């Protein structure tokens, strides 16, 4: 069973059901004057499809209520590979009667609230350095394009 926590609540995931979908790249692509394609990837948005195990109806309703939040949720666990801020979309809620009462299975999708960036930080020429940051190099730098 995969491990997933949303906020402080542990979510019982069905065996083998949670899986990461193909990431959506965030960036732009343009053609240069030489005809080559220039591609700038700033990060990607990861998403996961999750199906819970049959859970008591009250727990399922509490999960659905939490997933409907308009604010990003703090998600963690081995499913996500750490901690991430996610937006949830509910796909389905299926009810079934069991010997001990009614239970529900919740199917939902988690998606990064902001583009995931695996690098420590990004510097952008349009923004200045943070107040406590400094940059220096021992020599001059030169860049000459092949085209």
C-alpha positions in Angstrom: 0.0 0.0 0.0 1.4 3.4 -0.9 1.7 6.0 1.8 0.0 9.4 1.4 -0.7 12.1 3.9 -2.9 15.1 3.2 -2.5 17.7 5.9 -2.2 15.6 9.0 -4.5 12.8 7.8 -3.2 9.5 6.5 -5.1 8.4 3.4 -5.5 4.6 2.9 -4.6 4.1 -0.8 -5.5 1.0 -2.8 -2.6 -1.4 -3.5 -1.0 -0.4 -6.8 -3.6 2.2 -7.6 -1.7 5.4 -6.9 0.6 6.3 -9.8 2.3 9.4 -11.1 0.9 10.6 -14.4 3.2 12.0 -17.2 4.5 15.4 -16.0 3.3 18.5 -17.9 6.3 20.7 -18.9 6.2 24.4 -18.1 8.2 26.5 -20.4 8.3 27.8 -24.0 9.5 26.7 -27.4 10.5 29.0 -30.3 12.2 28.7 -33.6 15.4 30.8 -34.0 16.4 32.6 -37.2 18.7 29.7 -38.1 15.7 27.4 -38.1 16.7 25.5 -34.9 14.2 25.0 -32.1 15.0 26.8 -28.8 13.3 25.3 -25.8 13.2 26.7 -22.3 11.9 24.4 -19.6 11.3 26.1 -16.3 10.0 23.1 -14.5 7.1 20.7 -14.7 3.7 20.1 -13.1 3.5 16.6 -11.6 0.1 14.8 -11.1 -1.0 11.6 -9.3 -4.2 9.6 -9.7 -5.2 8.1 -6.3 -7.9 5.5 -5.4 -8.6 4.9 -1.7 -9.4 1.6 -0.1 -13.1 1.3 1.0 -13.3 3.6 4.0 -16.1 4.4 6.5 -18.6 6.9 5.1 -17.8 9.6 7.6 -14.1 9.4 6.8 -14.8 9.5 3.0 -17.0 12.5 3.4 -14.3 14.3 5.5 -11.7 13.5 2.7 -14.0 14.8 0.0 -14.6 18.0 2.0 -10.8 18.5 2.4 -10.2 17.8 -1.3 -12.7 20.4 -2.3 -10.7 23.2 -0.6 -9.9 26.1 -2.9 -6.5 26.4 -1.3 -3.5 24.2 -1.9 -3.2 21.1 0.3 0.1 20.0 1.9 0.7 16.5 0.7 3.5 14.1 1.6 4.5 10.5 1.5 6.3 8.0 -0.7 3.6 8.5 -3.4 4.8 12.1 -3.9 8.4 11.6 -2.9 8.6 14.2 -0.2 6.3 17.1 0.6 4.4 19.2 -2.0 1.7 21.8 -2.2 -1.1 20.2 -4.3 -4.5 21.0 -5.8 -7.0 18.2 -5.8 -9.7 17.2 -8.2 -12.3 14.6 -7.3 -13.0 12.1 -10.1 -15.5 9.8 -8.4 -17.0 8.6 -5.0 -18.4 5.1 -5.1 -20.6 3.8 -2.2 -21.1 0.1 -1.3 -22.8 -1.7 1.6 -20.6 -4.0 3.7 -21.4 -6.2 6.6 -20.2 -3.5 9.0 -22.0 -0.6 7.3 -21.8 1.6 4.2 -18.3 2.4 2.9 -17.0 4.6 0.1 -14.1 4.6 -2.3 -12.8 8.0 -3.3 -10.9 8.5 -6.6 -9.1 11.8 -7.0 -6.2 13.5 -8.7 -3.5 15.5 -7.1 -1.5 18.1 -9.1 1.4 20.4 -8.1 0.0 23.8 -7.1 3.1 25.4 -8.6 5.6 24.2 -11.2 8.0 21.7 -9.7 11.6 22.7 -10.0 14.3 20.1 -9.1 17.1 22.7 -8.9 18.0 24.5 -5.8 17.1 27.9 -7.1 16.4 29.8 -10.3 17.9 33.1 -11.2 16.1 35.4 -13.6 17.6 38.4 -15.3 14.4 40.4 -14.7 14.7 40.0 -10.9 17.4 41.2 -8.7 19.3 38.9 -6.3 17.8 38.5 -2.8 19.1 41.0 -0.3 21.3 38.5 1.5 22.7 36.9 -1.7 25.9 37.7 -3.4 27.6 36.5 -6.6 31.2 36.6 -7.7 33.4 34.8 -10.2 37.2 34.7 -10.5 37.3 35.6 -14.2 35.2 37.2 -16.9 32.6 35.0 -18.8 31.9 35.0 -22.5 29.3 33.2 -24.5 29.4 32.8 -28.3 26.5 31.3 -30.1 27.2 28.5 -32.7 24.9 30.1 -35.2 
